[in-house]
Amino acid sequence: MNFVAIGPLVFAPDRFAAILAIAVFLIGGEVLGRKVNNRFSSWSWGAAATFVIGARLGHVLEHISSFAQEPIRVLYIWQGGFMIAAGIAMAVIYTLWTFRRQLKLALWSALPSAAAGYVALSMLALTGGAPALPLPSGDTFRTLANTPFDPQALTGKPTVLNLWATWCPPCRREMPMMTEVAATVQDVDIVFVNQGENAATIDRYLTSVGLDIDKIILDPLGEFARHYEVMGMPVTLFIGSDGTLRSLHMGEISREALLAGIAELGGQ
């Protein structure tokens, strides 16, 4: 399974695991607050916030040259990008400081922390990973230039497929960055597969935003989304040179995540 759906809400496995783990951690803090010491209630909220901030800052510092060009992206946490080790280190420091005069209480903090870690790892084990699906086949696809397109033609070179639509705000936000990366990377193709729209609509959108993209495929029936069993958009699929799905990213992707996925495919 490469997504978790709850009613109309669709979550990537790692994000759902993080949300669930934080919820378990906060509940554990509330239980300790009632049973052991009331300070644990406020501590759990502070530790959770410190963890998130520390993990985000760790990721930003790791990719400081990229964020220096667009500092506002530090706040774009919905794109993902967290260094778990940095978050844990900051939460431990916060915990030791909070209970500096009662260090024995700090030992109790291991209980909700362990429970949260167990839940996160278990959820990732159950939902994480992408099925090794081949490229779809069919004769219903055409390029934006109205030439026939066979997805099997992508075999032989690592490829990044981006499923998108003009009405999708996250798709529109990430496309300029992805277009820029597509013009600079070597050995990997980045192909934009539009879901359900006609060529005139796509042309109007590209003209209005000033984007010049060569590799756009029309998928009027959403066959790519059904083939890869994904819900929602955007979705970025990393395809090996053998045409097999290696990994995927649900939701808006950051420059760092895109480049990391390309590097794992062997591109540069």
SELUMDO-549075 format. One record per residue (C-alpha): residue number from 0; y, z, x. Coordinates in steps of 0.1 Angstrom, whole numbers, plus 5000, padded with zeros to 4 digits. Each point is the difference from the previous one (the first is absolute). Last residue first. Example, Ala and Ser with C-alpha at 12.3 -4.5 7.8 and 13.67 -1.06 7.14 Angstrom:
2
  pos    py    pz    px
    1  4989  5071  5137
    0  4966  5007  4986
This chain:
268
  pos    py    pz    px
  267  5135  4884  5227
  266  4968  4994  4982
  265  4966  5016  5006
  264  4994  5009  4964
  263  5007  5037  5008
  262  5034  4988  5014
  261  5008  4983  4967
  260  4993  5032  4981
  259  5022  5020  5024
  258  5028  4974  4996
  257  4998  5003  4962
  256  4999  5038  5001
  255  5030  5002  5024
  254  5021  4975  4980
  253  4993  5020  4968
  252  4979  4990  4971
  251  5009  5002  4963
  250  4969  5008  4979
  249  4964  4998  5009
  248  4990  4993  5036
  247  4967  4983  5008
  246  4973  5000  5026
  245  4975  4977  5017
  244  4994  4973  4973
  243  4977  4973  5013
  242  5011  4965  5007
  241  4983  4998  5033
  240  5034  5001  5018
  239  5005  5034  4984
  238  5021  5006  4969
  237  5026  5027  4996
  236  5010  5003  4963
  235  5035  5011  4989
  234  5004  5010  4964
  233  5033  5000  4981
  232  4992  5004  4973
  231  4977  5017  4974
  230  4963  5001  4998
  229  4975  4989  5026
  228  4964  4988  4996
  227  5001  4975  5030
  226  4989  4971  4978
  225  5020  5012  4970
  224  5032  5001  5020
  223  4993  4966  5016
  222  4992  4985  4966
  221  5034  5009  4986
  220  4999  4970  4975
  219  5030  4981  5014
  218  4991  5005  5036
  217  5027  4979  5018
  216  4999  5002  5038
  215  5030  5004  5021
  214  4999  4993  5038
  213  5033  4983  5008
  212  5025  5028  4992
  211  5038  4994  5002
  210  5017  5030  4984
  209  5036  4998  4989
  208  4998  5026  4972
  207  5010  4976  4972
  206  4982  4971  5015
  205  4967  5019  5003
  204  5003  5012  4964
  203  5008  4966  4986
  202  4971  4984  5019
  201  4976  5027  4987
  200  5010  4994  4964
  199  4997  4963  5004
  198  4966  5002  5017
  197  4984  5020  4971
  196  4991  5036  4999
  195  4966  5018  4996
  194  4996  5018  5033
  193  5016  4985  5031
  192  4979  4999  5031
  191  5022  5004  5031
  190  4982  4990  5032
  189  5006  5017  5034
  188  4980  4982  5027
  187  4989  5018  5031
  186  4997  4987  5036
  185  5037  5006  5008
  184  5025  5022  4983
  183  5038  4991  4999
  182  5006  4979  4969
  181  4975  5020  4978
  180  5018  5032  5011
  179  5033  4987  4986
  178  4983  4989  4968
  177  4984  5034  4996
  176  5033  5017  5004
  175  5017  4977  4974
  174  4970  5005  4977
  173  4999  5038  4999
  172  5027  5007  4975
  171  4991  4971  4977
  170  4964  5011  4998
  169  5011  5036  4993
  168  5022  4987  4971
  167  4972  4979  4983
  166  5015  4973  4978
  165  4997  4973  5027
  164  4963  5006  5004
  163  4978  5011  5029
  162  4966  5000  5016
  161  5004  5000  5038
  160  4972  4985  5021
  159  4999  5007  5037
  158  4978  4976  5019
  157  4978  5000  5031
  156  4990  4964  5009
  155  4968  4981  4995
  154  4998  5003  4963
  153  5033  4993  4982
  152  4986  4966  4988
  151  4977  5020  4977
  150  5030  5008  4978
  149  5000  4963  4989
  148  5035  4987  4992
  147  5010  4968  4982
  146  5036  4989  5006
  145  5027  5009  4976
  144  5027  5008  5027
  143  4997  5037  4988
  142  4963  4997  5010
  141  4972  4994  4975
  140  4971  5021  4988
  139  4977  4992  4971
  138  4972  4985  5022
  137  4980  5031  5007
  136  4988  5024  5027
  135  5010  5035  5008
  134  4999  5012  5036
  133  4971  5023  5009
  132  4999  5036  4990
  131  4992  5028  5024
  130  5009  5028  4976
  129  5031  5019  5011
  128  4999  5036  5011
  127  5010  5032  4982
  126  4989  5012  4966
  125  4972  5025  5005
  124  5005  5008  5037
  123  5037  5001  4995
  122  4996  5025  4971
  121  4977  5022  5021
  120  5024  5000  5029
  119  5030  5010  4978
  118  4980  5026  4981
  117  4987  5016  5032
  116  5035  5001  5016
  115  5015  5016  4970
  114  4973  5027  4998
  113  5004  5006  5038
  112  5038  5005  4996
  111  4995  5021  4969
  110  4978  5024  5020
  109  5016  4998  5034
  108  5032  5016  4986
  107  4981  5033  4997
  106  5002  5003  5038
  105  5038  5000  4998
  104  4998  5033  4981
  103  4987  5017  5032
  102  5031  4988  5017
  101  5022  5023  4980
  100  5033  5001  5018
   99  4998  4963  5010
   98  4988  4991  4965
   97  5025  4973  4993
   96  5003  4990  5037
   95  4963  4996  5004
   94  4998  4979  4967
   93  5029  4978  5010
   92  4984  4993  5034
   91  4967  4992  4984
   90  5018  4977  4975
   89  5017  4982  5029
   88  4968  4995  5019
   87  4982  4987  4968
   86  5027  4975  4993
   85  5000  4988  5036
   84  4962  4995  4999
   83  5003  4981  4967
   82  5024  4974  5013
   81  5014  4984  4968
   80  5008  4964  4991
   79  4999  4992  4963
   78  5022  4974  4983
   77  5010  5026  4973
   76  5015  5021  5029
   75  5030  4976  5002
   74  5024  5027  5013
   73  4996  4990  5037
   72  5006  4965  4988
   71  5037  5007  4999
   70  5000  4999  5038
   69  4993  4962  5001
   68  5002  4988  5036
   67  4993  5035  5014
   66  4970  5001  4977
   65  4982  4974  5021
   64  5009  5015  5033
   63  4990  5035  4988
   62  4965  4991  4991
   61  4983  5032  5012
   60  5032  5019  4992
   59  4998  4987  4964
   58  4963  5010  4997
   57  5007  5035  5013
   56  5030  5003  4977
   55  4978  4991  4970
   54  4973  5025  5009
   53  5025  5027  5006
   52  5018  4994  4967
   51  4967  5000  4981
   50  4986  5031  5017
   49  5033  5019  4997
   48  5001  4993  4963
   47  4964  5012  4996
   46  5007  5031  5021
   45  5031  5009  4980
   44  4981  4996  4967
   43  4971  5021  5013
   42  5023  5027  5014
   41  5017  5005  4967
   40  4967  5009  4983
   39  4986  5017  5031
   38  5028  5027  4999
   37  4984  5016  4970
   36  4973  5015  5021
   35  4962  5001  4995
   34  4988  4992  4965
   33  5030  4985  4982
   32  5016  4982  5030
   31  4966  4991  5013
   30  4993  4982  4967
   29  5035  4983  5002
   28  4994  4988  5035
   27  4966  4986  4990
   26  5017  4981  4972
   25  5025  4986  5024
   24  4972  4989  5024
   23  4980  4984  4972
   22  5031  4980  4989
   21  5007  4989  5036
   20  4964  4988  5004
   19  5001  4981  4967
   18  5033  4982  5010
   17  4986  4992  5034
   16  4967  4987  4987
   15  5019  4978  4975
   14  5021  4986  5028
   13  4970  4993  5022
   12  4981  4983  4971
   11  5029  4978  4989
   10  5011  5010  4966
    9  5002  4982  4966
    8  5018  5016  4970
    7  4995  4984  4966
    6  4972  5025  4990
    5  4989  5016  5033
    4  4988  4973  5023
    3  4988  5007  5036
    2  4999  4970  5023
    1  4978  4984  5026
    0  4966  5009  4986
